[in-house]
Amino acid sequence: MKCPRCDGNKIEVIATSPVGNVWEVYECMDCFYSWRSTETPHIHEKFKLKKEQIENLQIIPPIPPLDK
């Protein structure tokens, strides 16, 4: 299985349906895109990522703790 967003092959199952094994949720460990097994993801070319782009993405700053 390949990631529809970056064509990576490090895919993990991160959730399964609670009843009946109806669906699974997959996540790409390269670009962190996730999708459900019951859907056919269509990623517009504008939003596809290449390995070089992923390596140079900015780090999202952490959310500071809320004061109580």
mmCIF file as gemmi writes it, N, C-alpha and C atoms, coordinates in Angstrom:
data_model
loop_
_atom_site.group_PDB
_atom_site.id
_atom_site.type_symbol
_atom_site.label_atom_id
_atom_site.label_alt_id
_atom_site.label_comp_id
_atom_site.label_asym_id
_atom_site.label_entity_id
_atom_site.label_seq_id
_atom_site.pdbx_PDB_ins_code
_atom_site.Cartn_x
_atom_site.Cartn_y
_atom_site.Cartn_z
_atom_site.occupancy
_atom_site.B_iso_or_equiv
_atom_site.pdbx_formal_charge
_atom_site.auth_seq_id
_atom_site.auth_asym_id
_atom_site.pdbx_PDB_model_num
ATOM 1 N N . MET Axp A 1 ? 0.851 -1.173 0 1 0 ? 1 A 1
ATOM 2 C CA . MET Axp A 1 ? 0 0 0 1 0 ? 1 A 1
ATOM 3 C C . MET Axp A 1 ? 0.895 1.234 0 1 0 ? 1 A 1
ATOM 4 N N . LYS Axp A 2 ? 0.497 2.232 -0.774 1 0 ? 2 A 1
ATOM 5 C CA . LYS Axp A 2 ? 1.235 3.492 -0.842 1 0 ? 2 A 1
ATOM 6 C C . LYS Axp A 2 ? 0.348 4.644 -0.389 1 0 ? 2 A 1
ATOM 7 N N . CYS Axp A 3 ? 0.975 5.651 0.148 1 0 ? 3 A 1
ATOM 8 C CA . CYS Axp A 3 ? 0.266 6.845 0.579 1 0 ? 3 A 1
ATOM 9 C C . CYS Axp A 3 ? -0.216 7.603 -0.653 1 0 ? 3 A 1
ATOM 10 N N . PRO Axp A 4 ? -1.485 8.003 -0.672 1 0 ? 4 A 1
ATOM 11 C CA . PRO Axp A 4 ? -1.996 8.752 -1.82 1 0 ? 4 A 1
ATOM 12 C C . PRO Axp A 4 ? -1.435 10.169 -1.914 1 0 ? 4 A 1
ATOM 13 N N . ARG Axp A 5 ? -0.837 10.669 -0.836 1 0 ? 5 A 1
ATOM 14 C CA . ARG Axp A 5 ? -0.332 12.045 -0.826 1 0 ? 5 A 1
ATOM 15 C C . ARG Axp A 5 ? 1.147 12.14 -1.199 1 0 ? 5 A 1
ATOM 16 N N . CYS Axp A 6 ? 1.967 11.213 -0.667 1 0 ? 6 A 1
ATOM 17 C CA . CYS Axp A 6 ? 3.411 11.33 -0.906 1 0 ? 6 A 1
ATOM 18 C C . CYS Axp A 6 ? 4.02 10.075 -1.533 1 0 ? 6 A 1
ATOM 19 N N . ASP Axp A 7 ? 3.22 9.076 -1.805 1 0 ? 7 A 1
ATOM 20 C CA . ASP Axp A 7 ? 3.678 7.791 -2.352 1 0 ? 7 A 1
ATOM 21 C C . ASP Axp A 7 ? 4.616 7.051 -1.407 1 0 ? 7 A 1
ATOM 22 N N . GLY Axp A 8 ? 4.619 7.427 -0.136 1 0 ? 8 A 1
ATOM 23 C CA . GLY Axp A 8 ? 5.42 6.713 0.854 1 0 ? 8 A 1
ATOM 24 C C . GLY Axp A 8 ? 4.846 5.323 1.106 1 0 ? 8 A 1
ATOM 25 N N . ASN Axp A 9 ? 5.659 4.43 1.64 1 0 ? 9 A 1
ATOM 26 C CA . ASN Axp A 9 ? 5.173 3.083 1.897 1 0 ? 9 A 1
ATOM 27 C C . ASN Axp A 9 ? 5.229 2.701 3.377 1 0 ? 9 A 1
ATOM 28 N N . LYS Axp A 10 ? 5.451 3.679 4.254 1 0 ? 10 A 1
ATOM 29 C CA . LYS Axp A 10 ? 5.411 3.418 5.697 1 0 ? 10 A 1
ATOM 30 C C . LYS Axp A 10 ? 4.001 3.733 6.197 1 0 ? 10 A 1
ATOM 31 N N . ILE Axp A 11 ? 3.091 2.788 6.025 1 0 ? 11 A 1
ATOM 32 C CA . ILE Axp A 11 ? 1.684 2.982 6.384 1 0 ? 11 A 1
ATOM 33 C C . ILE Axp A 11 ? 1.369 2.14 7.616 1 0 ? 11 A 1
ATOM 34 N N . GLU Axp A 12 ? 0.692 2.74 8.577 1 0 ? 12 A 1
ATOM 35 C CA . GLU Axp A 12 ? 0.276 2.014 9.777 1 0 ? 12 A 1
ATOM 36 C C . GLU Axp A 12 ? -1.234 2.116 9.95 1 0 ? 12 A 1
ATOM 37 N N . VAL Axp A 13 ? -1.811 1.087 10.541 1 0 ? 13 A 1
ATOM 38 C CA . VAL Axp A 13 ? -3.233 1.114 10.912 1 0 ? 13 A 1
ATOM 39 C C . VAL Axp A 13 ? -3.304 1.819 12.258 1 0 ? 13 A 1
ATOM 40 N N . ILE Axp A 14 ? -4.079 2.909 12.324 1 0 ? 14 A 1
ATOM 41 C CA . ILE Axp A 14 ? -4.156 3.654 13.583 1 0 ? 14 A 1
ATOM 42 C C . ILE Axp A 14 ? -5.5 3.477 14.286 1 0 ? 14 A 1
ATOM 43 N N . ALA Axp A 15 ? -6.489 2.902 13.576 1 0 ? 15 A 1
ATOM 44 C CA . ALA Axp A 15 ? -7.794 2.644 14.201 1 0 ? 15 A 1
ATOM 45 C C . ALA Axp A 15 ? -8.548 1.612 13.368 1 0 ? 15 A 1
ATOM 46 N N . THR Axp A 16 ? -9.439 0.898 14.038 1 0 ? 16 A 1
ATOM 47 C CA . THR Axp A 16 ? -10.309 -0.055 13.349 1 0 ? 16 A 1
ATOM 48 C C . THR Axp A 16 ? -11.731 0.159 13.835 1 0 ? 16 A 1
ATOM 49 N N . SER Axp A 17 ? -12.677 -0.266 13.023 1 0 ? 17 A 1
ATOM 50 C CA . SER Axp A 17 ? -14.077 -0.089 13.408 1 0 ? 17 A 1
ATOM 51 C C . SER Axp A 17 ? -14.355 -0.899 14.669 1 0 ? 17 A 1
ATOM 52 N N . PRO Axp A 18 ? -15.128 -0.327 15.59 1 0 ? 18 A 1
ATOM 53 C CA . PRO Axp A 18 ? -15.374 -1.004 16.859 1 0 ? 18 A 1
ATOM 54 C C . PRO Axp A 18 ? -16.243 -2.253 16.723 1 0 ? 18 A 1
ATOM 55 N N . VAL Axp A 19 ? -17.021 -2.317 15.648 1 0 ? 19 A 1
ATOM 56 C CA . VAL Axp A 19 ? -17.914 -3.465 15.455 1 0 ? 19 A 1
ATOM 57 C C . VAL Axp A 19 ? -17.757 -3.987 14.036 1 0 ? 19 A 1
ATOM 58 N N . GLY Axp A 20 ? -17.516 -5.256 13.892 1 0 ? 20 A 1
ATOM 59 C CA . GLY Axp A 20 ? -17.591 -5.917 12.596 1 0 ? 20 A 1
ATOM 60 C C . GLY Axp A 20 ? -16.415 -5.769 11.652 1 0 ? 20 A 1
ATOM 61 N N . ASN Axp A 21 ? -15.319 -5.191 12.072 1 0 ? 21 A 1
ATOM 62 C CA . ASN Axp A 21 ? -14.18 -5.022 11.161 1 0 ? 21 A 1
ATOM 63 C C . ASN Axp A 21 ? -14.595 -4.444 9.815 1 0 ? 21 A 1
ATOM 64 N N . VAL Axp A 22 ? -15.365 -3.373 9.841 1 0 ? 22 A 1
ATOM 65 C CA . VAL Axp A 22 ? -15.905 -2.758 8.637 1 0 ? 22 A 1
ATOM 66 C C . VAL Axp A 22 ? -14.892 -1.837 7.961 1 0 ? 22 A 1
ATOM 67 N N . TRP Axp A 23 ? -14.082 -1.136 8.748 1 0 ? 23 A 1
ATOM 68 C CA . TRP Axp A 23 ? -13.108 -0.203 8.179 1 0 ? 23 A 1
ATOM 69 C C . TRP Axp A 23 ? -11.866 -0.138 9.06 1 0 ? 23 A 1
ATOM 70 N N . GLU Axp A 24 ? -10.812 0.4 8.485 1 0 ? 24 A 1
ATOM 71 C CA . GLU Axp A 24 ? -9.577 0.714 9.199 1 0 ? 24 A 1
ATOM 72 C C . GLU Axp A 24 ? -9.165 2.124 8.81 1 0 ? 24 A 1
ATOM 73 N N . VAL Axp A 25 ? -8.447 2.799 9.688 1 0 ? 25 A 1
ATOM 74 C CA . VAL Axp A 25 ? -7.887 4.105 9.366 1 0 ? 25 A 1
ATOM 75 C C . VAL Axp A 25 ? -6.379 3.923 9.263 1 0 ? 25 A 1
ATOM 76 N N . TYR Axp A 26 ? -5.828 4.382 8.129 1 0 ? 26 A 1
ATOM 77 C CA . TYR Axp A 26 ? -4.404 4.272 7.872 1 0 ? 26 A 1
ATOM 78 C C . TYR Axp A 26 ? -3.753 5.635 8.027 1 0 ? 26 A 1
ATOM 79 N N . GLU Axp A 27 ? -2.477 5.632 8.406 1 0 ? 27 A 1
ATOM 80 C CA . GLU Axp A 27 ? -1.716 6.876 8.477 1 0 ? 27 A 1
ATOM 81 C C . GLU Axp A 27 ? -0.339 6.653 7.873 1 0 ? 27 A 1
ATOM 82 N N . CYS Axp A 28 ? 0.08 7.606 7.064 1 0 ? 28 A 1
ATOM 83 C CA . CYS Axp A 28 ? 1.413 7.573 6.475 1 0 ? 28 A 1
ATOM 84 C C . CYS Axp A 28 ? 2.389 8.129 7.504 1 0 ? 28 A 1
ATOM 85 N N . MET Axp A 29 ? 3.44 7.392 7.78 1 0 ? 29 A 1
ATOM 86 C CA . MET Axp A 29 ? 4.429 7.82 8.765 1 0 ? 29 A 1
ATOM 87 C C . MET Axp A 29 ? 5.434 8.813 8.18 1 0 ? 29 A 1
ATOM 88 N N . ASP Axp A 30 ? 5.352 9.075 6.881 1 0 ? 30 A 1
ATOM 89 C CA . ASP Axp A 30 ? 6.224 10.069 6.257 1 0 ? 30 A 1
ATOM 90 C C . ASP Axp A 30 ? 5.58 11.453 6.27 1 0 ? 30 A 1
ATOM 91 N N . CYS Axp A 31 ? 4.321 11.554 5.801 1 0 ? 31 A 1
ATOM 92 C CA . CYS Axp A 31 ? 3.684 12.877 5.692 1 0 ? 31 A 1
ATOM 93 C C . CYS Axp A 31 ? 2.498 13.049 6.646 1 0 ? 31 A 1
ATOM 94 N N . PHE Axp A 32 ? 2.154 11.989 7.393 1 0 ? 32 A 1
ATOM 95 C CA . PHE Axp A 32 ? 1.094 12.002 8.396 1 0 ? 32 A 1
ATOM 96 C C . PHE Axp A 32 ? -0.307 12.185 7.826 1 0 ? 32 A 1
ATOM 97 N N . TYR Axp A 33 ? -0.475 11.918 6.532 1 0 ? 33 A 1
ATOM 98 C CA . TYR Axp A 33 ? -1.81 11.917 5.931 1 0 ? 33 A 1
ATOM 99 C C . TYR Axp A 33 ? -2.54 10.668 6.411 1 0 ? 33 A 1
ATOM 100 N N . SER Axp A 34 ? -3.83 10.775 6.693 1 0 ? 34 A 1
ATOM 101 C CA . SER Axp A 34 ? -4.602 9.609 7.114 1 0 ? 34 A 1
ATOM 102 C C . SER Axp A 34 ? -5.869 9.5 6.284 1 0 ? 34 A 1
ATOM 103 N N . TRP Axp A 35 ? -6.336 8.259 6.129 1 0 ? 35 A 1
ATOM 104 C CA . TRP Axp A 35 ? -7.537 7.986 5.348 1 0 ? 35 A 1
ATOM 105 C C . TRP Axp A 35 ? -8.151 6.673 5.799 1 0 ? 35 A 1
ATOM 106 N N . ARG Axp A 36 ? -9.433 6.53 5.521 1 0 ? 36 A 1
ATOM 107 C CA . ARG Axp A 36 ? -10.169 5.337 5.913 1 0 ? 36 A 1
ATOM 108 C C . ARG Axp A 36 ? -10.204 4.345 4.754 1 0 ? 36 A 1
ATOM 109 N N . SER Axp A 37 ? -10.201 3.072 5.063 1 0 ? 37 A 1
ATOM 110 C CA . SER Axp A 37 ? -10.173 2.027 4.035 1 0 ? 37 A 1
ATOM 111 C C . SER Axp A 37 ? -11.42 2.033 3.155 1 0 ? 37 A 1
ATOM 112 N N . THR Axp A 38 ? -12.496 2.623 3.614 1 0 ? 38 A 1
ATOM 113 C CA . THR Axp A 38 ? -13.741 2.64 2.832 1 0 ? 38 A 1
ATOM 114 C C . THR Axp A 38 ? -13.814 3.805 1.858 1 0 ? 38 A 1
ATOM 115 N N . GLU Axp A 39 ? -12.81 4.664 1.839 1 0 ? 39 A 1
ATOM 116 C CA . GLU Axp A 39 ? -12.813 5.791 0.916 1 0 ? 39 A 1
ATOM 117 C C . GLU Axp A 39 ? -11.67 5.669 -0.082 1 0 ? 39 A 1
ATOM 118 N N . THR Axp A 40 ? -11.867 6.276 -1.227 1 0 ? 40 A 1
ATOM 119 C CA . THR Axp A 40 ? -10.82 6.323 -2.237 1 0 ? 40 A 1
ATOM 120 C C . THR Axp A 40 ? -10.294 7.747 -2.259 1 0 ? 40 A 1
ATOM 121 N N . PRO Axp A 41 ? -9.163 7.993 -1.61 1 0 ? 41 A 1
ATOM 122 C CA . PRO Axp A 41 ? -8.667 9.369 -1.524 1 0 ? 41 A 1
ATOM 123 C C . PRO Axp A 41 ? -8.209 9.889 -2.884 1 0 ? 41 A 1
ATOM 124 N N . HIS Axp A 42 ? -8.591 11.109 -3.169 1 0 ? 42 A 1
ATOM 125 C CA . HIS Axp A 42 ? -8.168 11.791 -4.391 1 0 ? 42 A 1
ATOM 126 C C . HIS Axp A 42 ? -7.425 13.045 -3.962 1 0 ? 42 A 1
ATOM 127 N N . ILE Axp A 43 ? -6.134 13.041 -4.139 1 0 ? 43 A 1
ATOM 128 C CA . ILE Axp A 43 ? -5.304 14.175 -3.751 1 0 ? 43 A 1
ATOM 129 C C . ILE Axp A 43 ? -4.989 14.983 -5.008 1 0 ? 43 A 1
ATOM 130 N N . HIS Axp A 44 ? -5.388 16.234 -5.004 1 0 ? 44 A 1
ATOM 131 C CA . HIS Axp A 44 ? -5.096 17.117 -6.131 1 0 ? 44 A 1
ATOM 132 C C . HIS Axp A 44 ? -3.582 17.271 -6.248 1 0 ? 44 A 1
ATOM 133 N N . GLU Axp A 45 ? -3.083 17.334 -7.453 1 0 ? 45 A 1
ATOM 134 C CA . GLU Axp A 45 ? -1.632 17.445 -7.684 1 0 ? 45 A 1
ATOM 135 C C . GLU Axp A 45 ? -0.997 18.586 -6.897 1 0 ? 45 A 1
ATOM 136 N N . LYS Axp A 46 ? -1.745 19.649 -6.687 1 0 ? 46 A 1
ATOM 137 C CA . LYS Axp A 46 ? -1.25 20.81 -5.95 1 0 ? 46 A 1
ATOM 138 C C . LYS Axp A 46 ? -0.876 20.451 -4.501 1 0 ? 46 A 1
ATOM 139 N N . PHE Axp A 47 ? -1.527 19.416 -3.952 1 0 ? 47 A 1
ATOM 140 C CA . PHE Axp A 47 ? -1.321 19.055 -2.554 1 0 ? 47 A 1
ATOM 141 C C . PHE Axp A 47 ? -0.468 17.802 -2.366 1 0 ? 47 A 1
ATOM 142 N N . LYS Axp A 48 ? 0.041 17.233 -3.441 1 0 ? 48 A 1
ATOM 143 C CA . LYS Axp A 48 ? 0.942 16.09 -3.328 1 0 ? 48 A 1
ATOM 144 C C . LYS Axp A 48 ? 2.29 16.582 -2.791 1 0 ? 48 A 1
ATOM 145 N N . LEU Axp A 49 ? 2.976 15.723 -2.065 1 0 ? 49 A 1
ATOM 146 C CA . LEU Axp A 49 ? 4.274 16.074 -1.496 1 0 ? 49 A 1
ATOM 147 C C . LEU Axp A 49 ? 5.346 15.116 -1.988 1 0 ? 49 A 1
ATOM 148 N N . LYS Axp A 50 ? 6.534 15.665 -2.191 1 0 ? 50 A 1
ATOM 149 C CA . LYS Axp A 50 ? 7.692 14.854 -2.537 1 0 ? 50 A 1
ATOM 150 C C . LYS Axp A 50 ? 8.564 14.733 -1.291 1 0 ? 50 A 1
ATOM 151 N N . LYS Axp A 51 ? 9.427 13.722 -1.262 1 0 ? 51 A 1
ATOM 152 C CA . LYS Axp A 51 ? 10.274 13.486 -0.095 1 0 ? 51 A 1
ATOM 153 C C . LYS Axp A 51 ? 11.081 14.727 0.285 1 0 ? 51 A 1
ATOM 154 N N . GLU Axp A 52 ? 11.609 15.428 -0.705 1 0 ? 52 A 1
ATOM 155 C CA . GLU Axp A 52 ? 12.406 16.626 -0.426 1 0 ? 52 A 1
ATOM 156 C C . GLU Axp A 52 ? 11.554 17.701 0.256 1 0 ? 52 A 1
ATOM 157 N N . GLN Axp A 53 ? 10.295 17.825 -0.16 1 0 ? 53 A 1
ATOM 158 C CA . GLN Axp A 53 ? 9.41 18.808 0.453 1 0 ? 53 A 1
ATOM 159 C C . GLN Axp A 53 ? 9.116 18.447 1.908 1 0 ? 53 A 1
ATOM 160 N N . ILE Axp A 54 ? 8.889 17.167 2.169 1 0 ? 54 A 1
ATOM 161 C CA . ILE Axp A 54 ? 8.588 16.725 3.53 1 0 ? 54 A 1
ATOM 162 C C . ILE Axp A 54 ? 9.771 17.004 4.446 1 0 ? 54 A 1
ATOM 163 N N . GLU Axp A 55 ? 10.972 16.717 3.966 1 0 ? 55 A 1
ATOM 164 C CA . GLU Axp A 55 ? 12.174 16.938 4.782 1 0 ? 55 A 1
ATOM 165 C C . GLU Axp A 55 ? 12.394 18.412 5.113 1 0 ? 55 A 1
ATOM 166 N N . ASN Axp A 56 ? 11.875 19.317 4.28 1 0 ? 56 A 1
ATOM 167 C CA . ASN Axp A 56 ? 12.083 20.751 4.488 1 0 ? 56 A 1
ATOM 168 C C . ASN Axp A 56 ? 10.861 21.489 5.026 1 0 ? 56 A 1
ATOM 169 N N . LEU Axp A 57 ? 9.852 20.746 5.472 1 0 ? 57 A 1
ATOM 170 C CA . LEU Axp A 57 ? 8.671 21.392 6.031 1 0 ? 57 A 1
ATOM 171 C C . LEU Axp A 57 ? 9.016 22.088 7.342 1 0 ? 57 A 1
ATOM 172 N N . GLN Axp A 58 ? 8.319 23.169 7.614 1 0 ? 58 A 1
ATOM 173 C CA . GLN Axp A 58 ? 8.526 23.87 8.865 1 0 ? 58 A 1
ATOM 174 C C . GLN Axp A 58 ? 7.938 23.053 10.003 1 0 ? 58 A 1
ATOM 175 N N . ILE Axp A 59 ? 8.512 23.195 11.171 1 0 ? 59 A 1
ATOM 176 C CA . ILE Axp A 59 ? 8.002 22.504 12.352 1 0 ? 59 A 1
ATOM 177 C C . ILE Axp A 59 ? 6.861 23.346 12.912 1 0 ? 59 A 1
ATOM 178 N N . ILE Axp A 60 ? 5.755 22.684 13.223 1 0 ? 60 A 1
ATOM 179 C CA . ILE Axp A 60 ? 4.618 23.389 13.822 1 0 ? 60 A 1
ATOM 180 C C . ILE Axp A 60 ? 4.958 23.64 15.281 1 0 ? 60 A 1
ATOM 181 N N . PRO Axp A 61 ? 4.882 24.885 15.74 1 0 ? 61 A 1
ATOM 182 C CA . PRO Axp A 61 ? 5.232 25.16 17.119 1 0 ? 61 A 1
ATOM 183 C C . PRO Axp A 61 ? 4.225 24.515 18.08 1 0 ? 61 A 1
ATOM 184 N N . PRO Axp A 62 ? 4.694 24.053 19.223 1 0 ? 62 A 1
ATOM 185 C CA . PRO Axp A 62 ? 3.769 23.443 20.199 1 0 ? 62 A 1
ATOM 186 C C . PRO Axp A 62 ? 2.823 24.478 20.781 1 0 ? 62 A 1
ATOM 187 N N . ILE Axp A 63 ? 1.662 24.02 21.207 1 0 ? 63 A 1
ATOM 188 C CA . ILE Axp A 63 ? 0.692 24.903 21.861 1 0 ? 63 A 1
ATOM 189 C C . ILE Axp A 63 ? 1.141 25.085 23.298 1 0 ? 63 A 1
ATOM 190 N N . PRO Axp A 64 ? 1.301 26.333 23.756 1 0 ? 64 A 1
ATOM 191 C CA . PRO Axp A 64 ? 1.749 26.545 25.131 1 0 ? 64 A 1
ATOM 192 C C . PRO Axp A 64 ? 0.663 26.104 26.127 1 0 ? 64 A 1
ATOM 193 N N . PRO Axp A 65 ? 1.06 25.733 27.332 1 0 ? 65 A 1
ATOM 194 C CA . PRO Axp A 65 ? 0.072 25.336 28.33 1 0 ? 65 A 1
ATOM 195 C C . PRO Axp A 65 ? -0.851 26.491 28.694 1 0 ? 65 A 1
ATOM 196 N N . LEU Axp A 66 ? -2.087 26.165 28.943 1 0 ? 66 A 1
ATOM 197 C CA . LEU Axp A 66 ? -3.06 27.187 29.331 1 0 ? 66 A 1
ATOM 198 C C . LEU Axp A 66 ? -2.903 27.521 30.802 1 0 ? 66 A 1
ATOM 199 N N . ASP Axp A 67 ? -2.95 28.796 31.126 1 0 ? 67 A 1
ATOM 200 C CA . ASP Axp A 67 ? -2.902 29.219 32.536 1 0 ? 67 A 1
ATOM 201 C C . ASP Axp A 67 ? -4.279 29.033 33.126 1 0 ? 67 A 1
ATOM 202 N N . LYS Axp A 68 ? -4.296 28.576 34.352 1 0 ? 68 A 1
ATOM 203 C CA . LYS Axp A 68 ? -5.597 28.38 35.024 1 0 ? 68 A 1
ATOM 204 C C . LYS Axp A 68 ? -5.829 29.432 36.045 1 0 ? 68 A 1
